[in-house]
Amino acid sequence: MKEQRRAKKAQIDAKYATERPQKPYKDTVRENAVFENYYKQQGIVGTDEWEDFLACVREPLPAAFRVTGSKSQAEQLLHLIQNNFFSQLNTTTSKGEEDTKELATEETSTTSVSLSQTLQNTDLADVKEVGVSEASESNGSVTAASDAIPDTDGAAAANGSTAAAGDTKSSELKPPTCLKWYPDGLAWQLEYSRVSIRQNNTLKKLHSFLVSESESGNISRQEAVSMIPPLLMDIKSHHKILDMCAALGSKTAQIIEYLHADSADPMPEGFVIGNDVDNKRCYLMVHQIKRLQSPNFMIVNHDATRLPSLTYTNEKTGSTEPLLFDRVLCDVPCSGDGTLRKNPEVWRTWGPGHAINLHSVQNRVLSRGLELLAVGGRLVYSTCSFNPIENEAVIANMIKKCEGAIHLVDCSQQLPDLKRASGMKSWKVQTKNGDWFSSFEEVPENKRSWVRPSMFPTDDMESLNIHRCMRIVPHHQNTGGFFIAVLEKTSHLPWQSPKVEVSESSTESAQADQPGSTTVDKAKEPPTKKVKYAGFREDPFFYFEADNSQWPSIKEFYKFEDSFDHTQLMVRSKEGEKKRNIYVSSKSIKNVAKNNESKIKYINTGVKVLARSEHEMCKCSYRLVQDGISSVDQFVHGRRMNIEKADVIELLTQENPFFSRLTPNTQSNMLKMDMGGLVMRYLHNDSNTGTESPILMTGWRGKTSCRVYVPKFERHHILRLCGVDPDKALIDAEWAIKGKTGPEITAADVEDPPKDGVEEITAADS
Ligand SMILES: C[S@@+](CC[C@H](N)C(=O)[O-])C[C@H]1O[C@@H](n2cnc3c(N)ncnc32)[C@H](O)[C@@H]1O
C-alpha cells in the first residue's frame, strides 16, 4: 500500500509538473527560425530533402504500439486486432460518418489534435528533458510534455496541418501501417485525430482496447523510433543488462520482454537493472515495468555518471567478482528535438545552447556505461536529438579516449527495412549567442570552459567508422527523429586494469574470445563520496532464510517441488512473523541484491507470488497471486486444476460463482479439493492462428463457490482471447447479479472467500 501511494503521488506530481508550464497546443507555432537555420547549416539532411524534412517535422507524430507477451498469445492478439479493428477501419468510415452526424456538426469549427498526440501523451514512451541545463538535468526534473494528458479537446494545432473535423467525415481514414522493420509484424503506427476517434465507433473501441491491453502488459504503446535501440542490443536470456537512464521505462520494458523471449524458463539466467537519477520518474517506471510480471528486473535510483561498482557471485566458482554487464543501454538525457512532432513545445523552447549544456553529462554517462560493460559486451547509445554535438561528437570522443578498446558495430544488415542515414562526419558548433565555430582553435578564451574540444569533429572521422552511427530522420518513414550508435568493447579500457576473470557469459564476440580479464580500476572509480539519497529510498528486501518458519506449510499445501529454491522468496520488512505479501525474484536478481545491499538505492524488484489470506478452514495462510503465477507455476504440483473455456468465462464475469455454475468436470474437481488458494489452467486453442497458449488464473476454492483473483485488465484480455467482448460480458454479468437471475443464488449461500482487493489494483501496484 505504501508503495502504491508513492507511485500514485509520483504520478500526480509528474502530471502537474508537466502541465503547469505547458501552453495549450493551439498556442504552439510549429516554426522556429533559429532551429531551421541551425540544422540547414549543419546539413543534417541533403539540400534536396530539406523541404520534405521541414514539412514532416511540422506534422503531428503518428501513435505507435507493439504487441508483446508470449509468442503464441502475441499472434492471437494481433489476429484479434486485425480482425476486430483494422479490417473495419477503411470500410466503417462512411458508416461512422452517419452514426455521428450530430456530433460532427457541433465540432465543425474545431480542428483536431491527432490521436498521435493523445496516445503519445498518455503513453510512457520517450520523454526527453528539453532545454534544461546540465545541472538541472542531473536533478532529473520532470519537464517533458509527453507525460501529461493535456486537455486538447477543441484545440487547434497551430499550423493547421491536422485534419479538421469536416475532413474526418468526408475522407477515408488512413489504414494502420505495419512497421515493416519490426520483427514478426508486431508493431503498428496509427494516424487518427481525436475527433475521428469520437466520430467512429471502431476507433473509439480501438482506443480503449489499446489502453486496456497495455495495462495488462500485452501491448506497449511506444514511439516507433524508441523501439530501435533495444532491437539492436541483441539480447539473450542469459544476459546481464543495465539500462542507465531508464525512466519512464518504455525501452526497459522492451528489454525485459526480449530477455524472456527466447526462453521457456520463466526465470531465465539473465536480468535487467533499470536506473534513473529521478526518484519520481523511477516510481512511474515501476508501473510500466510491473505490467510485465518479470522476476528478473530491479529498478534503482542513481546518478548514472556515478553508478556504484557492484559485485556478483560467480555461480560456477563461488567467488565474488565485479558485476560487469553483457549489454548496456545509454538512452541519455538530450535536447529532444527529435520529438518535436510529439512535443510541439520544443518549437518554442529550442536553442543551440541546449546541446552544449548536455554534451558533458552525455559523455560521462557513456564513459561510466563503458566501464561497467564486460569485454565482449555491447553498448547502445541513443538520443532523440538531431544534434551532432549530442551524438557523433560524443561517440567520436569516446572511441578516441578508449584507444581501440571499443568500436562501432556495423548494423547495416540489421533491421534491413529500416531507412536510416549514416553518421555525420562534419559539423559546426553554435553558441546560444549565435556565434559559429568550425574548430576549437576559433573559440575565444572566455568561452573555452563551455565550448569544449570534444564537441568538434576531427580529421579521423573516417577511420573511426563514424558513418556506422544511425540517424533516423522523420520524413524517411514518417517517424520521430533518433540517433543510435552500437558499440562493442573488445578489451579493457585504458584506465581500467585487468585483474579479475570475466565471466563466460560476458565473452561472446570473437574479439573478446580470449583469456581477457578486467575490473574497474579503483583509482578511476566514481568518487566514493557519501551519496545523499534524495526522494524515497525503499527498505531493503529480506529474502527467506533456508529455515523460514512459514515455508513448510506453504510448500506442503501447494506441493512446491523440492527443486524450487524458497530462498528466492522475499518480503519487504523484517519485523513481525507473517507478512502480507511474499515476492519472488530470479536467482540472478537475488545475487545482485544480496551482494550489494549497502550500495544500491533500490526502488523495486520482484513479483508478488503469495498473499496472506487466513481462513479458519484453510491449512495454509497464503494464497497464490496472479502477478507471479507464471514464475512459479512449473514448481507447483498441488492445488491445481484444469478447467474449460466455459469455466474461464464464468469465473471472469461472475464474482463468486457457485460450483453448480461450472462445467461438470470442474465441479467434481472442486468438490474433491479442500478450501483455499488454487491455480486453474486452461489450454487455449486458437483456431484462427492455429496456436495454443496456456492461461493461468489464481483463485480460491470456497465452501460452495469459488472465485478468481485476476486484475481487471487481465480479465479483459483473457475474455478477449476467449472470443468474448469484456465490456458486454461484464455488464451482462452485473445485471445478472443485480437481478439475481440464477435460481440457486440466495443471500445465505454467498460465502466470503478472502478478498483483499489487492489484485484489483495490481496494475498500479508498485
Ligand atoms: C531520454 S529519457 C530516457 C527514456 C527511457 N530510456 C525510455 O525509453 O522510456 C532520459 C532519462 O535520463 C534521466 N537522467 C538524466 N540525467 C541522468 C543521470 N545523470 N543519471 C541517470 N539518469 C539521468 C532522466 O531522468 C530521464 O528519465
The ligand as an SDF file (V2000), in Angstrom:
LIG
                    3D

 27 29  0  0  0  0  0  0  0  0999 V2000
   15.5520   10.0670  -22.6830 C   0  0  0  0  0  0  0  0  0  0  0  0
   14.9970    9.8520  -21.1120 S   0  0  0  0  0  0  0  0  0  0  0  0
   15.0150    8.1030  -21.0030 C   0  0  0  0  0  0  0  0  0  0  0  0
   13.8550    7.4530  -21.6700 C   0  0  0  0  0  0  0  0  0  0  0  0
   13.7900    5.9880  -21.3570 C   0  0  0  0  0  0  0  0  0  0  0  0
   15.0060    5.3060  -21.7310 N   0  0  0  0  0  0  0  0  0  0  0  0
   12.6090    5.3230  -22.0260 C   0  0  0  0  0  0  0  0  0  0  0  0
   12.7740    4.6390  -23.0130 O   0  0  0  0  0  0  0  0  0  0  0  0
   11.4860    5.4770  -21.5220 O   0  0  0  0  0  0  0  0  0  0  0  0
   16.4010   10.3110  -20.2050 C   0  0  0  0  0  0  0  0  0  0  0  0
   16.3180    9.9590  -18.7570 C   0  0  0  0  0  0  0  0  0  0  0  0
   17.5880   10.2510  -18.1930 O   0  0  0  0  0  0  0  0  0  0  0  0
   17.3940   10.5900  -16.8560 C   0  0  0  0  0  0  0  0  0  0  0  0
   18.6390   11.2260  -16.4170 N   0  0  0  0  0  0  0  0  0  0  0  0
   19.0700   12.4900  -16.5830 C   0  0  0  0  0  0  0  0  0  0  0  0
   20.2880   12.6420  -16.0500 N   0  0  0  0  0  0  0  0  0  0  0  0
   20.6340   11.4410  -15.5470 C   0  0  0  0  0  0  0  0  0  0  0  0
   21.7640   10.9590  -14.8330 C   0  0  0  0  0  0  0  0  0  0  0  0
   22.7990   11.7390  -14.5690 N   0  0  0  0  0  0  0  0  0  0  0  0
   21.7560    9.6810  -14.4180 N   0  0  0  0  0  0  0  0  0  0  0  0
   20.7150    8.8540  -14.6770 C   0  0  0  0  0  0  0  0  0  0  0  0
   19.6240    9.2660  -15.3320 N   0  0  0  0  0  0  0  0  0  0  0  0
   19.5860   10.5320  -15.7670 C   0  0  0  0  0  0  0  0  0  0  0  0
   16.1690   11.4590  -16.8770 C   0  0  0  0  0  0  0  0  0  0  0  0
   15.5560   11.4660  -15.6170 O   0  0  0  0  0  0  0  0  0  0  0  0
   15.3230   10.7600  -17.9410 C   0  0  0  0  0  0  0  0  0  0  0  0
   14.4250    9.8820  -17.3360 O   0  0  0  0  0  0  0  0  0  0  0  0
  1  2  1  0
  2  3  1  0
  2 10  1  0
  3  4  1  0
  4  5  1  0
  5  6  1  0
  5  7  1  0
  7  8  2  0
  7  9  1  0
 10 11  1  0
 11 12  1  0
 11 26  1  0
 12 13  1  0
 13 14  1  0
 13 24  1  0
 14 15  1  0
 14 23  1  0
 15 16  2  0
 16 17  1  0
 17 18  1  0
 17 23  2  0
 18 19  1  0
 18 20  2  0
 20 21  1  0
 21 22  2  0
 22 23  1  0
 24 25  1  0
 24 26  1  0
 26 27  1  0
M  CHG  2   2   1   9  -1
M  END
$$$$
